[in-house]
Amino acid sequence: MKEMGIGLLGFGTVGAAVVAGLQEHADLIARRVGVRLVIRKIADLDTERDRGVAVDPSIMTTDAAAVVNSPDIDIVVELMGGVGAAREMVKMALELRKPVVTANKALLASHGPELYHLAAEGCTDLCFGGAVGGGIPIVRMLREGMTANRVDSIYGILNGTCNYILTRMENEWLLFDDVLAAAQAAGYAEAEPSLDIDGHDTAHKAAILASLMLGQPVTSDRVYVEGIRGLSELDIRYALEMGYRIKMLAIIKLIDAKLAVRVHPTLIPLGHLLAQVGGVFNAVVLEGDMVGQSLFYGRGAGGDPTAGTVLADMADAARNLVYGSVRRVMPSMENEEDAISYRDIADVVSRYYLRASLLDKPGVLARITKVLGDRAISIASVMQIESSAGAHVPVVIVTHKAREGDMNDALRDIDALDVVGAPTVRLRIEDLGETS
């Protein structure tokens, strides 16, 4: 049976899981694919640390470039992370016309256009199923399974740390900071958690999904981002009382030939399947014109789930080489980025949840409704949570659909009123499946 030499760059959690997975399933993969994958070299800055998996010390090196350039290496697997050295190694491999498998979402979200072009120019494969959704085959579905569908919207819970925090805040009525500390202690959040809780990890993944949806490169600087840092458990509770659950959501929509990609905490109906996704799990809903809504659910991160997807990409790349079918999957993301027309966040339309801190006396609510009305924002419902004459109390307002820019102007005017005791909390409501 034909062997394919694998050069692994990065021997961290996922890299170690890839090696362990291949050791356990090498025969299974060979039977299914007709190619035997053999890891011939591993590059990492630390060649001594015990990863819990046995490898021949002679294949370990600190020289990543030597691995990429080695004639024994047919496929390069990049699991280094970051966008500096990883970018150079991936570029080098593609320029050598060696297939690359990567799970590096930040690299693709920032330098995807360059790398997609190099893969096309060199007529070689760039596989990245592990970059989004861990063990969920969402990348494969968009590249292959949805070829005949026009996908107009994607909704995704793409960060397990955020989902874990929101789930515990809701279930145990804990404060954000307390749950974050617990997530760090449990290993679900990094010691420096900003990449996750400020939404940037989700934005990287959203950019990749948007690129696949359009077949044109979208970079993360095109994504509007708000995180969950400081989200109040009060808003989680009030949302539940109104029939919604707050999730950190990536929303990708193509409306009137304009693309809007945004990431922010969002109220979604309790009855929708996405609202049932708890803990560290991820889920993605695709809306295809022929298939309708499709849900993909599973573990979105971690060594084993991501390694499983990386191994599947390695098997694909190897089979393509053996049978002379490189780039057999539908070409994608090779068009120019400037062919895309983007919808500015100020022009996005949605419904809104507002929690205002208002002085509890007659006439105050009328002043708020006038400000909203002056911006053509109509109110769907109002809920005063407490009553304490002469004090500031929380008042929850749900609006009908309004333009983001108009809401920004209205909130600026509302928060300037002398009857408002604190900045108004604004969260967006998404009625999944609607186009607006």
C-alpha positions in Angstrom: 0.0 0.0 0.0 1.2 3.5 -0.9 2.6 5.5 2.0 2.4 9.3 2.5 4.9 11.0 4.6 3.5 13.5 7.1 5.4 16.5 8.5 3.8 17.8 11.7 4.5 21.4 12.7 3.4 21.9 16.3 3.2 19.2 19.0 0.8 20.8 21.4 -2.6 19.5 22.5 -4.1 19.0 19.0 -0.8 17.8 17.6 -0.4 15.2 20.3 -4.0 14.1 19.7 -3.3 13.8 15.9 -0.3 11.5 16.6 -2.2 9.4 19.1 -5.2 9.2 16.8 -3.1 8.1 13.9 -1.3 5.5 16.0 -4.7 4.0 17.0 -6.5 4.3 13.7 -3.7 4.0 11.1 -5.0 0.6 9.8 -8.6 1.8 9.8 -7.7 4.9 7.8 -5.5 2.9 5.4 -8.4 0.4 4.7 -10.9 3.2 4.1 -8.6 5.5 2.0 -6.2 3.1 0.3 -3.2 5.1 1.6 -1.1 4.7 4.7 -0.3 7.9 6.6 3.1 7.9 8.3 4.4 10.7 10.5 8.0 11.1 9.5 9.0 14.4 11.2 7.6 16.5 14.0 8.8 20.1 14.6 8.2 21.9 17.9 10.2 24.4 20.0 10.1 21.9 22.9 11.2 18.5 21.9 11.6 17.1 25.4 8.2 17.6 27.1 6.1 14.5 27.6 2.8 14.8 25.6 1.4 11.5 26.8 2.1 9.9 23.4 5.2 7.9 22.5 7.2 8.9 19.4 10.6 8.1 18.1 12.9 10.9 19.4 14.8 10.8 16.1 11.8 12.3 14.2 11.7 15.3 16.6 13.3 18.6 15.6 13.0 22.3 16.3 13.6 23.2 12.6 10.1 23.6 11.0 11.6 24.8 7.7 13.6 21.6 7.5 10.5 19.5 7.9 8.7 21.4 5.2 11.6 21.1 2.7 12.3 17.5 3.4 11.8 15.2 0.4 10.4 12.6 2.7 7.4 14.8 3.5 4.5 14.7 1.1 1.9 16.5 3.3 2.5 19.3 5.8 0.2 19.6 8.8 0.4 23.0 10.5 -0.7 23.1 14.1 1.7 25.7 15.4 -0.9 28.4 15.9 -0.3 32.1 15.5 0.1 34.0 12.3 3.9 34.7 12.1 6.0 31.6 11.7 2.9 29.5 10.8 2.2 31.8 7.8 5.8 31.4 6.5 5.8 27.6 6.9 2.4 27.3 5.1 3.5 29.6 2.3 6.7 27.6 1.9 4.8 24.3 1.7 2.3 25.7 -0.9 5.1 27.2 -3.0 6.7 23.7 -3.0 3.3 22.4 -4.1 2.9 20.3 -1.0 -0.6 19.9 0.4 -1.2 21.7 3.7 -3.6 20.7 6.4 -4.2 23.3 9.1 -6.5 24.1 12.0 -5.2 27.7 12.3 -8.3 29.9 12.2 -6.5 33.1 13.0 -4.1 32.5 10.1 -6.9 31.9 7.6 -9.0 34.8 8.9 -6.1 37.2 8.4 -4.1 35.8 5.5 -6.6 33.5 3.8 -6.6 35.4 0.5 -2.9 35.0 0.1 -2.9 31.3 1.0 -5.9 30.4 -1.1 -4.2 32.1 -4.1 -0.9 30.2 -3.5 -2.8 26.9 -3.3 -4.5 27.6 -6.6 -1.4 28.8 -8.2 0.5 25.7 -7.1 -2.4 23.4 -7.9 -2.3 21.8 -4.5 -4.7 21.3 -1.5 -5.2 23.6 1.4 -7.4 21.8 3.9 -8.7 23.5 7.0 -11.7 21.5 8.4 -10.3 21.7 12.0 -10.2 25.5 11.9 -14.0 25.9 12.6 -16.1 23.7 14.8 -13.5 21.2 16.0 -15.1 17.8 15.3 -18.2 19.3 13.5 -17.8 18.8 9.7 -19.1 22.2 8.9 -16.3 23.2 6.6 -16.6 20.0 4.6 -20.4 20.5 4.4 -20.0 24.0 3.0 -17.3 23.0 0.5 -19.0 19.8 -0.7 -22.4 19.1 0.7 -23.9 22.5 -0.1 -22.5 22.8 -3.6 -26.0 22.9 -5.2 -27.5 25.3 -2.6 -27.3 29.0 -2.4 -26.6 29.6 1.2 -27.9 33.0 2.3 -27.4 32.8 6.1 -25.3 31.0 8.7 -25.8 31.2 12.5 -23.2 29.7 14.7 -22.3 29.1 18.4 -18.6 28.8 17.7 -16.9 29.3 21.0 -17.2 26.8 23.7 -15.7 29.1 26.4 -18.4 31.7 25.8 -21.2 29.1 25.7 -19.9 27.5 28.9 -19.9 30.8 30.7 -23.4 31.8 29.5 -24.8 28.3 30.4 -23.5 28.4 33.9 -24.6 32.0 34.4 -28.1 31.0 33.5 -28.3 27.7 35.3 -26.7 28.9 38.6 -27.4 32.7 38.5 -23.7 33.4 38.8 -21.8 36.6 38.0 -19.8 36.8 34.8 -16.5 37.2 36.6 -17.1 34.2 38.9 -18.0 31.9 36.0 -14.9 33.1 34.1 -12.7 32.2 37.0 -14.3 28.8 37.2 -13.9 28.3 33.5 -10.2 29.1 33.8 -9.8 26.7 36.7 -11.5 24.0 34.7 -9.3 24.6 31.6 -12.2 25.9 29.5 -10.8 29.4 29.4 -7.2 30.7 28.9 -5.5 32.6 31.7 -5.7 35.6 29.3 -9.2 35.0 28.0 -9.8 38.1 25.8 -9.5 36.1 22.5 -12.6 34.1 23.5 -14.8 36.4 25.7 -14.2 39.5 23.5 -15.4 37.7 20.5 -12.3 37.6 18.3 -12.0 33.7 18.2 -15.6 33.6 17.0 -14.9 36.4 14.5 -12.0 34.4 13.0 -14.3 31.4 12.5 -17.1 33.6 11.1 -14.8 35.0 8.5 -13.8 31.5 7.3 -17.5 30.4 7.1 -18.4 33.6 5.2 -15.6 32.8 2.8 -16.9 29.3 2.2 -20.5 30.6 1.9 -19.5 33.0 -0.9 -16.6 31.3 -2.5 -14.6 34.5 -2.0 -12.2 35.4 0.7 -13.5 37.3 3.7 -11.0 38.5 6.4 -11.8 39.0 10.1 -11.4 42.8 9.8 -14.8 42.7 7.9 -16.5 41.2 11.0 -18.4 43.4 13.5 -17.5 42.1 17.0 -18.9 42.5 20.5 -18.0 40.1 23.3 -19.7 38.9 26.4 -17.3 40.5 28.9 -19.4 42.0 31.7 -22.7 40.7 30.5 -25.2 40.9 33.4 -27.0 37.8 34.8 -30.0 40.2 35.1 -30.3 40.3 31.3 -30.0 36.6 31.0 -32.9 36.3 33.5 -35.1 38.9 31.8 -34.5 37.4 28.4 -35.7 34.0 29.7 -38.8 35.6 31.1 -39.6 36.9 27.6 -39.0 33.5 25.9 -35.4 34.1 24.8 -31.9 32.7 25.6 -28.7 34.8 25.2 -26.0 33.1 23.1 -22.8 34.4 21.7 -23.7 34.2 18.1 -21.9 34.5 14.7 -24.4 35.8 12.1 -23.6 35.7 8.4 -26.2 37.0 6.0 -26.3 37.9 2.4 -29.1 40.4 1.8 -29.7 42.3 -1.4 -26.3 41.1 -2.6 -24.5 42.7 0.4 -22.7 40.6 3.0 -23.1 41.3 6.8 -20.9 39.4 9.2 -21.3 40.1 12.9 -20.5 38.5 16.2 -22.2 39.5 19.5 -24.4 38.2 22.3 -27.8 37.7 20.9 -31.3 36.8 22.1 -32.7 33.8 20.3 -36.1 32.1 20.8 -36.1 29.3 23.3 -37.9 27.1 20.8 -35.1 27.1 18.3 -32.6 24.2 18.4 -29.7 26.6 18.7 -31.1 27.8 22.1 -30.7 24.2 23.4 -26.9 24.1 22.9 -25.3 24.3 26.3 -21.9 24.0 27.9 -18.8 23.8 25.8 -20.7 22.5 22.7 -20.9 24.3 19.4 -23.6 24.3 16.7 -24.1 25.9 13.3 -27.3 26.4 11.4 -27.1 26.8 7.6 -30.0 28.2 5.6 -29.9 26.8 2.0 -32.4 27.7 -0.6 -33.0 24.1 -1.5 -32.3 22.2 1.7 -33.8 24.8 4.1 -32.3 24.9 7.6 -29.6 22.3 8.6 -28.1 22.0 12.1 -24.6 20.7 12.9 -23.8 20.1 16.5 -20.9 18.7 18.5 -17.7 19.5 20.4 -16.2 22.5 18.8 -12.8 22.4 20.4 -10.4 20.1 22.3 -7.6 17.8 21.2 -9.6 14.7 20.1 -12.5 16.3 18.2 -10.2 18.7 16.3 -7.6 15.9 15.7 -10.3 13.7 14.2 -11.1 16.4 11.6 -7.4 17.1 10.9 -6.9 13.3 10.3 -9.8 13.3 7.9 -8.2 16.2 6.0 -4.9 14.4 5.9 -6.6 11.3 4.5 -8.2 13.4 1.8 -5.0 15.2 0.8 -3.2 11.8 0.6 -5.8 10.2 -1.5 -5.9 13.2 -3.8 -2.1 12.9 -4.3 -2.2 9.1 -5.0 -5.0 9.3 -7.5 -3.9 12.5 -9.2 -7.1 14.3 -8.2 -5.5 17.3 -6.3 -8.1 20.0 -5.7 -10.9 17.6 -6.6 -13.2 19.5 -4.2 -15.1 22.4 -5.7 -12.7 25.4 -6.0 -13.5 28.1 -3.6 -12.2 31.5 -2.4 -10.1 32.2 -5.4 -12.0 35.3 -6.5 -10.9 38.8 -5.5 -12.1 40.1 -2.2 -13.2 43.4 -3.7 -15.9 41.6 -5.6 -17.9 41.4 -2.4 -20.2 44.3 -1.4 -20.5 44.6 2.4 -23.3 46.0 4.4 -22.2 48.4 7.1 -23.2 47.5 10.6 -25.1 50.8 10.8 -27.4 49.6 8.1 -28.1 46.2 9.6 -31.7 45.8 10.7 -32.9 43.8 13.8 -35.1 43.9 16.8 -33.6 45.1 20.1 -33.7 44.4 23.8 -33.0 47.5 25.9 -32.6 47.6 29.6 -32.7 51.2 30.8 -32.2 52.5 34.3 -35.0 55.0 34.7 -36.2 57.3 37.4 -39.4 55.9 38.7 -41.8 58.8 38.3 -44.6 59.8 35.9 -43.7 60.9 32.4 -40.2 59.3 32.3 -41.2 56.4 30.0 -42.9 58.9 27.6 -39.6 60.8 27.2 -37.9 57.5 26.3 -40.6 56.5 23.8 -40.4 60.0 22.2 -36.6 59.6 21.6 -37.2 56.2 20.0 -40.1 57.5 18.0 -38.1 60.4 16.7 -35.8 57.8 15.1 -38.7 55.7 13.7 -38.1 53.0 16.3 -41.4 51.5 17.5 -41.8 49.6 20.7 -43.2 46.0 20.9 -43.3 45.6 24.6 -42.2 47.3 27.9 -41.6 45.5 31.2 -40.8 47.4 34.4 -39.0 45.0 36.7 -39.3 46.8 40.0 -41.1 49.8 41.4 -39.5 52.2 43.8 -40.9 55.7 43.6 -38.1 58.3 43.2 -35.4 55.8 42.6 -33.9 54.4 39.4 -35.4 51.0 38.3 -34.7 48.7 35.4 -37.1 48.9 32.5 -36.9 46.4 29.7 -38.0 47.6 26.3 -38.3 45.3 23.2 -38.5 47.1 19.9 -39.7 46.2 16.5 -37.1 46.0 13.7 -34.9 49.1 13.5 -31.8 50.2 11.7 -28.6 49.9 13.8 -27.5 53.4 13.1 -30.8 54.8 14.2 -30.6 52.8 17.4 -27.1 54.1 18.1 -28.4 57.7 17.8 -31.4 57.0 20.0 -29.3 55.4 22.7 -26.9 58.4 22.7 -29.9 60.7 23.3 -31.5 58.5 25.9 -28.4 58.1 28.0 -28.0 61.9 28.0 -31.4 62.4 29.7 -31.3 63.4 33.3 -33.8 60.6 34.3 -31.4 57.9 33.2 -29.2 56.5 35.9 -26.8 54.3 33.9 -25.8 53.5 30.3 -28.6 51.6 28.6 -27.9 47.9 27.9 -28.5 47.0 24.3 -28.7 43.5 23.0 -29.9 42.4 19.6 -32.7 39.9 19.0 -32.4 37.4 16.1 -35.5 35.7 14.7 -33.6 32.9 13.1 -34.6 32.1 9.6 -35.8 35.6 8.7 -33.9 37.7 6.1 -33.4 41.3 7.0 
